Amino acid sequence: MSEPFDAVVVGAGLSGLCAARRLREAGLRVTVVEARDRVGGRTLSRRLGEDVVDLGGQWIGPTQDRVARLAAELGVETFPQHHEGDKVLCIGGRKTTYSGEIPSIGALGLVELQATIWRLDRLARRVPKARPWNTPDADALDAISVAGWLARNVVSRRARAVVEIAVRSILACEPSEVSFLYFLFYLRSGGGVMQLARVRGGAQERRFVGGAQQLSERLAARLDVTLEAPVRGIAQDQGEVRVESARGTLRARHVIVATPPALVDRMELSPHPPPLRDQLLSRMPMGAVVKCLAVYDRPFWRERGLSGEGLSTDGPVRLAFDDSAHDGSQHALVGFLLGSSATALPEPRARREAVLASLAQMFGHEAQDPLHYADQDWTRERESLGGYVGIMAPGVMTTCGRALRE
């Protein structure tokens, strides 16, 4: 066998590629293996009509300083997400529009919604980012789901529905599926409810000209990357690691596994992980999301004074945004099927019809007649198993969450 590498990195998403670059800049001999036939992980940019669209991750906002510096270094430009105009809210068969950051749900509901957001952010600030299991009352907070907490603490149905939409939008799962402590930890990490949910000044503030996958493609061009090499097992003994992939065996002094826990759980690891780590790998599934793009001959929603942003509990599309090209050469809407709605429509043709009907309910009948349509079901991609992040159900964080950092 050849001389071992200093390190093998498993996974050619942004995390793996950035890790490999750091090692290489330090003068180490490093290689990257990737199961897919492409780099980029959960970023996926494809041409649709006259523009390159993102079927995976696409936004960047304030506080995301590292990726902003990376984009500038790699020469990938960004542009502002379109958000001028009114937003649409569909709850229980009722459609309303609003102009601010908080949905219009009636005076009493609005008061309770604002109080709930304030309370969630206040609770989240108590969570230590490095050790969330040390949060005061961690066991009690981890014992209930977000849905359970909302049922006990939010009286207004419409206020509760808006928070549930936010949970689906942020974590791509149902509020009943995620620990309340984990949700607070995520809010703490991301800067709070509104920081994660809004466009201006928030996580959806800007997009990448030419697509987000360029970041990984430009990083990979400077590195040694082997594609279509799913890792089947990793064995470690006597100071050496052997990485068994579909393309053969690699020897190294160290290995970095830059994949979600749910994918690590599919690998044969020797020696076997410690009990807590083993539990974590099988108890942290990905969220469920299908991302859908529809291209139109004109921005009819803007003509109606709408921004293209929509929230809904009624149709399969739970969240929507304007996805038009940065230079105005193409007009599009992007819709997200999240949580239960992502798994309810596995047949592509039926999903397309339901998605377009849902967009039409939000923005007008013209939405049912796109020039182009594409979607990406991340739950059915073997090397992603969903998106956007791993989810902890009630009881997982306090039981074995510390194994992530260990």
C-alpha positions as CSV (number, residue, x, y, z in Angstrom):
1,M,0.0,0.0,0.0
2,S,1.1,3.6,-0.6
3,E,2.5,5.9,2.0
4,P,-0.4,7.0,4.2
5,F,-1.9,10.5,4.0
6,D,-1.8,12.8,6.9
7,A,-5.6,13.0,6.7
8,V,-8.5,11.7,4.8
9,V,-11.7,13.8,4.7
10,V,-14.9,12.0,4.2
11,G,-17.5,14.3,2.5
12,A,-17.0,17.0,-0.1
13,G,-19.6,19.5,1.2
14,L,-18.5,22.9,2.4
15,S,-17.4,21.6,5.8
16,G,-15.2,18.8,4.4
17,L,-13.7,20.9,1.7
18,C,-12.9,23.8,4.1
19,A,-11.3,21.3,6.5
20,A,-9.2,19.8,3.7
21,R,-8.1,23.3,2.6
22,R,-7.0,24.2,6.1
23,L,-4.9,21.0,6.4
24,R,-3.4,21.5,3.0
25,E,-2.5,25.1,3.8
26,A,-0.7,23.8,6.9
27,G,1.5,21.7,4.7
28,L,-0.2,18.3,5.3
29,R,-0.9,15.6,2.7
30,V,-4.7,15.3,2.5
31,T,-7.3,13.8,0.2
32,V,-11.1,14.0,0.1
33,V,-13.6,11.2,-0.7
34,E,-17.2,11.9,-1.7
35,A,-20.0,9.4,-2.2
36,R,-21.9,11.6,-4.8
37,D,-20.9,12.3,-8.4
38,R,-20.5,16.0,-7.4
39,V,-19.2,18.2,-4.7
40,G,-21.3,20.6,-2.7
41,G,-23.3,18.4,-0.3
42,R,-26.7,20.0,0.3
43,T,-25.9,22.8,-2.1
44,L,-27.0,22.0,-5.7
45,S,-27.0,24.6,-8.5
46,R,-28.6,23.8,-11.9
47,R,-29.6,25.7,-15.0
48,L,-33.3,26.2,-15.3
49,G,-34.5,28.3,-18.2
50,E,-32.3,31.4,-18.5
51,D,-30.7,31.3,-15.0
52,V,-28.8,29.0,-12.6
53,V,-31.1,28.2,-9.7
54,D,-30.3,26.6,-6.3
55,L,-32.2,23.3,-5.6
56,G,-30.4,23.2,-2.2
57,G,-29.0,25.8,0.2
58,Q,-29.0,29.3,-1.3
59,W,-29.0,32.1,1.3
60,I,-26.4,34.0,3.3
61,G,-27.1,36.6,6.0
62,P,-25.6,38.7,8.8
63,T,-23.4,36.8,11.3
64,Q,-22.4,34.2,8.6
65,D,-19.0,35.9,8.4
66,R,-16.9,32.8,7.5
67,V,-18.9,31.9,4.4
68,A,-19.0,35.6,3.4
69,R,-15.2,35.8,3.6
70,L,-15.0,32.5,1.7
71,A,-17.3,33.8,-1.1
72,A,-15.3,37.0,-1.4
73,E,-12.0,35.1,-1.6
74,L,-13.3,32.7,-4.2
75,G,-14.8,35.6,-6.3
76,V,-18.5,34.5,-5.8
77,E,-20.7,37.6,-5.7
78,T,-24.0,37.9,-3.8
79,F,-27.1,40.0,-4.4
80,P,-30.1,40.9,-2.2
81,Q,-33.1,38.6,-1.9
82,H,-36.1,40.4,-3.3
83,H,-38.6,41.3,-0.5
84,E,-40.4,44.5,-1.6
85,G,-44.1,44.2,-1.3
86,D,-46.7,42.4,0.9
87,K,-46.3,38.9,2.3
88,V,-49.0,36.2,2.1
89,L,-50.3,34.1,5.0
90,C,-52.7,31.2,4.5
91,I,-54.0,29.6,7.7
92,G,-57.1,27.4,8.0
93,G,-58.4,28.3,4.5
94,R,-58.1,32.1,5.2
95,K,-55.6,34.1,3.1
96,T,-54.3,37.5,4.4
97,T,-51.5,39.8,3.5
98,Y,-49.2,41.8,5.7
99,S,-46.4,44.3,5.2
100,G,-44.2,44.0,8.4
101,E,-42.1,41.2,9.7
102,I,-44.8,39.8,12.0
103,P,-47.9,38.2,10.3
104,S,-51.3,40.0,10.7
105,I,-53.4,37.6,12.7
106,G,-55.7,39.9,14.6
107,A,-55.0,42.2,17.6
108,L,-55.1,39.6,20.3
109,G,-53.3,36.9,18.3
110,L,-50.6,39.5,17.3
111,V,-49.9,40.4,20.9
112,E,-49.6,36.8,21.9
113,L,-47.4,36.0,18.9
114,Q,-45.0,38.8,19.7
115,A,-44.9,37.8,23.4
116,T,-44.2,34.2,22.3
117,I,-41.3,35.2,20.1
118,W,-39.9,37.3,22.9
119,R,-40.3,34.4,25.4
120,L,-38.6,31.9,23.0
121,D,-35.7,34.2,22.5
122,R,-35.4,34.8,26.2
123,L,-35.4,31.1,27.0
124,A,-32.9,30.5,24.2
125,R,-30.4,33.0,25.7
126,R,-30.2,30.8,28.7
127,V,-28.8,27.9,26.7
128,P,-25.0,27.5,26.7
129,K,-24.1,27.0,23.0
130,A,-21.2,24.7,23.8
131,R,-23.0,22.6,26.4
132,P,-26.8,22.9,25.9
133,W,-27.4,19.9,28.2
134,N,-26.3,22.2,31.1
135,T,-29.2,24.6,30.5
136,P,-31.2,25.3,33.7
137,D,-34.1,22.8,33.8
138,A,-32.6,21.0,30.8
139,D,-34.3,17.7,31.7
140,A,-37.7,19.3,31.7
141,L,-37.1,21.3,28.6
142,D,-35.8,18.2,26.7
143,A,-38.7,16.0,27.9
144,I,-41.2,17.8,25.8
145,S,-41.6,18.6,22.1
146,V,-42.0,22.1,20.7
147,A,-45.6,21.2,20.0
148,G,-46.1,20.2,23.6
149,W,-44.7,23.5,24.8
150,L,-46.8,25.5,22.4
151,A,-50.0,23.6,23.5
152,R,-49.3,24.6,27.1
153,N,-48.2,28.2,26.5
154,V,-49.9,29.7,23.5
155,V,-53.7,30.1,23.5
156,S,-54.3,31.7,20.1
157,R,-54.6,29.1,17.4
158,R,-53.3,31.5,14.7
159,A,-50.4,32.5,16.8
160,R,-49.6,28.9,17.5
161,A,-49.9,28.1,13.8
162,V,-47.4,30.9,12.8
163,V,-44.8,29.6,15.3
164,E,-45.4,26.0,13.9
165,I,-44.7,27.3,10.4
166,A,-41.5,28.9,11.7
167,V,-40.4,25.6,13.3
168,R,-41.0,23.8,10.0
169,S,-39.2,26.5,8.0
170,I,-36.2,26.5,10.3
171,L,-35.7,22.8,11.0
172,A,-37.7,21.1,8.2
173,C,-39.6,18.9,10.6
174,E,-42.9,18.9,12.5
175,P,-43.0,20.7,15.9
176,S,-44.0,17.3,17.5
177,E,-40.8,15.7,16.3
178,V,-38.2,18.0,17.9
179,S,-37.2,18.5,21.5
180,F,-38.0,21.9,22.9
181,L,-34.5,22.1,24.3
182,Y,-32.9,21.3,20.9
183,F,-35.1,24.0,19.3
184,L,-33.9,26.6,21.9
185,F,-30.3,25.5,21.3
186,Y,-30.9,26.1,17.6
187,L,-32.4,29.5,18.2
188,R,-29.5,30.4,20.5
189,S,-27.0,29.3,17.8
190,G,-28.8,31.2,15.0
191,G,-29.5,34.5,16.8
192,G,-33.2,34.1,17.6
193,V,-36.5,33.5,15.9
194,M,-36.5,36.6,13.7
195,Q,-32.8,36.4,12.8
196,L,-33.5,32.9,11.4
197,A,-36.8,33.7,9.8
198,R,-36.6,37.1,8.1
199,V,-35.1,38.4,4.9
200,R,-33.8,41.9,5.7
201,G,-31.1,41.6,8.4
202,G,-31.8,37.9,8.6
203,A,-30.7,34.5,7.3
204,Q,-32.4,35.0,3.9
205,E,-30.9,38.4,3.2
206,R,-28.7,37.6,0.1
207,R,-28.2,35.0,-2.6
208,F,-25.2,33.9,-4.7
209,V,-24.9,35.0,-8.3
210,G,-24.5,31.8,-10.2
211,G,-25.6,29.6,-7.3
212,A,-24.2,28.5,-3.9
213,Q,-22.6,25.3,-5.2
214,Q,-19.9,27.4,-6.8
215,L,-18.3,27.7,-3.4
216,S,-17.6,24.0,-3.2
217,E,-16.7,23.7,-6.9
218,R,-14.1,26.4,-6.6
219,L,-12.7,24.9,-3.4
220,A,-12.5,21.4,-4.9
221,A,-10.6,22.6,-7.9
222,R,-7.6,23.3,-5.6
223,L,-7.8,20.0,-3.7
224,D,-7.5,16.2,-4.3
225,V,-11.1,15.0,-4.4
226,T,-12.3,11.5,-5.4
227,L,-16.0,11.3,-6.4
228,E,-18.4,8.3,-6.4
229,A,-16.5,6.8,-3.5
230,P,-19.0,6.1,-0.7
231,V,-17.2,5.1,2.5
232,R,-18.3,1.7,3.8
233,G,-16.1,1.5,6.8
234,I,-13.4,3.2,8.9
235,A,-10.9,1.1,11.0
236,Q,-8.4,2.6,13.4
237,D,-5.6,0.8,15.2
238,Q,-1.9,1.4,16.2
239,G,-2.0,5.1,15.2
240,E,-3.3,4.5,11.7
241,V,-6.8,4.9,10.1
242,R,-8.0,2.8,7.1
243,V,-10.9,4.3,5.1
244,E,-12.7,1.7,3.0
245,S,-14.5,3.2,0.1
246,A,-16.0,2.0,-3.2
247,R,-12.8,3.2,-4.9
248,G,-10.4,1.2,-2.6
249,T,-8.6,1.6,0.8
250,L,-6.9,4.8,1.9
251,R,-4.5,4.9,4.8
252,A,-4.0,8.0,6.9
253,R,-2.8,9.2,10.3
254,H,-6.2,10.9,10.9
255,V,-9.7,11.1,9.4
256,I,-12.3,13.8,9.4
257,V,-15.8,12.6,8.8
258,A,-17.7,15.7,7.5
259,T,-21.1,14.1,7.2
260,P,-24.3,14.2,9.3
261,P,-24.6,11.6,12.1
262,A,-27.3,9.7,10.2
263,L,-24.9,9.0,7.4
264,V,-22.1,8.0,9.8
265,D,-24.5,5.4,11.2
266,R,-24.4,3.6,7.9
267,M,-20.6,3.0,8.1
268,E,-18.8,0.1,9.7
269,L,-16.7,1.6,12.4
270,S,-13.9,-0.2,14.2
271,P,-13.4,-0.1,17.1
272,H,-17.1,0.4,17.7
273,P,-18.1,3.9,18.9
274,P,-18.7,4.4,22.7
275,P,-22.3,3.7,23.7
276,L,-23.4,7.4,23.9
277,R,-21.9,8.1,20.4
278,D,-23.5,5.0,19.0
279,Q,-26.9,6.0,20.4
280,L,-26.5,9.5,19.0
281,L,-25.7,8.2,15.4
282,S,-29.0,6.3,15.3
283,R,-31.1,9.0,17.1
284,M,-30.4,12.1,15.0
285,P,-32.3,11.9,11.7
286,M,-32.4,14.7,9.1
287,G,-35.4,16.9,8.6
288,A,-37.6,16.4,5.6
289,V,-37.7,18.9,2.7
290,V,-38.6,19.1,-1.0
291,K,-37.5,22.3,-2.7
292,C,-39.5,23.4,-5.8
293,L,-38.8,26.0,-8.4
294,A,-41.3,27.5,-10.9
295,V,-40.2,29.9,-13.7
296,Y,-42.7,32.3,-15.2
297,D,-42.9,34.7,-18.2
298,R,-43.5,37.7,-15.9
299,P,-43.5,38.4,-12.1
300,F,-47.3,38.5,-11.7
301,W,-47.0,38.5,-7.9
302,R,-45.0,41.7,-8.0
303,E,-47.7,43.3,-10.2
304,R,-50.2,42.6,-7.4
305,G,-47.9,44.3,-4.9
306,L,-46.7,41.0,-3.4
307,S,-43.1,40.2,-2.5
308,G,-43.3,36.5,-3.3
309,E,-42.9,35.6,0.3
310,G,-45.6,33.3,1.6
311,L,-46.4,31.2,4.7
312,S,-49.0,28.5,4.8
313,T,-50.6,25.7,6.8
314,D,-53.1,24.9,4.0
315,G,-51.2,23.4,1.0
316,P,-48.1,21.4,0.6
317,V,-46.0,24.5,0.1
318,R,-45.4,25.8,3.6
319,L,-42.9,28.5,2.7
320,A,-42.3,30.5,-0.5
321,F,-40.0,33.3,-1.8
322,D,-39.3,35.2,-5.0
323,D,-36.5,33.4,-6.7
324,S,-35.9,35.7,-9.7
325,A,-32.6,36.2,-11.3
326,H,-30.3,38.9,-10.0
327,D,-30.3,40.7,-13.3
328,G,-34.0,40.5,-14.0
329,S,-33.5,38.0,-16.9
330,Q,-35.9,35.4,-15.3
331,H,-38.7,35.5,-12.8
332,A,-39.4,32.6,-10.5
333,L,-40.9,31.4,-7.3
334,V,-39.4,28.9,-4.9
335,G,-41.5,26.8,-2.6
336,F,-40.6,24.4,0.2
337,L,-42.4,21.3,1.3
338,L,-41.4,20.8,4.9
339,G,-41.9,18.1,7.5
340,S,-45.0,16.0,6.8
341,S,-45.8,17.8,3.6
342,A,-42.4,16.8,2.2
343,T,-43.2,13.1,2.6
344,A,-46.8,13.2,1.6
345,L,-46.3,13.6,-2.2
346,P,-43.6,11.1,-3.3
347,E,-44.9,10.9,-6.9
348,P,-43.3,13.7,-9.0
349,R,-46.3,14.5,-11.3
350,A,-48.8,14.7,-8.4
351,R,-46.3,16.7,-6.4
352,R,-45.9,19.2,-9.3
353,E,-49.6,19.7,-9.6
354,A,-50.1,20.2,-5.9
355,V,-47.2,22.6,-5.6
356,L,-48.4,24.8,-8.5
357,A,-51.9,24.8,-7.0
358,S,-50.5,25.8,-3.6
359,L,-48.5,28.7,-5.2
360,A,-51.6,29.8,-7.1
361,Q,-53.5,29.9,-3.8
362,M,-50.9,32.3,-2.5
363,F,-50.0,34.4,-5.5
364,G,-52.6,34.1,-8.2
365,H,-53.9,31.6,-10.9
366,E,-50.9,32.4,-13.2
367,A,-48.8,30.3,-10.9
368,Q,-50.3,27.1,-12.4
369,D,-48.8,27.7,-15.8
370,P,-44.9,28.0,-15.5
371,L,-42.5,28.0,-18.3
372,H,-40.2,25.7,-16.4
373,Y,-40.5,23.6,-13.2
374,A,-38.0,21.6,-11.2
375,D,-37.9,20.1,-7.7
376,Q,-35.4,18.3,-5.5
377,D,-36.6,15.7,-2.9
378,W,-33.8,15.7,-0.4
379,T,-35.5,12.9,1.6
380,R,-34.9,10.5,-1.3
381,E,-31.3,11.4,-1.9
382,R,-29.3,8.5,-0.4
383,E,-26.3,10.7,0.6
384,S,-28.4,13.4,2.3
385,L,-31.4,11.6,3.8
386,G,-33.2,14.9,4.1
387,G,-32.3,18.4,5.2
388,Y,-31.3,20.9,6.5
389,V,-29.8,19.6,9.7
390,G,-29.9,16.6,12.1
391,I,-32.9,16.7,14.5
392,M,-33.0,15.7,18.1
393,A,-36.3,14.3,19.4
394,P,-37.3,14.8,23.0
395,G,-34.9,13.1,25.4
396,V,-31.9,12.9,23.0
397,M,-30.0,16.1,23.9
398,T,-29.8,15.3,27.7
399,T,-29.2,11.6,27.1
400,C,-26.4,11.6,24.5
401,G,-26.1,15.1,23.0
402,R,-22.7,15.6,24.6
403,A,-21.3,12.9,22.4
404,L,-21.3,15.3,19.5
405,R,-18.6,17.5,21.0
406,E,-16.7,14.6,22.6
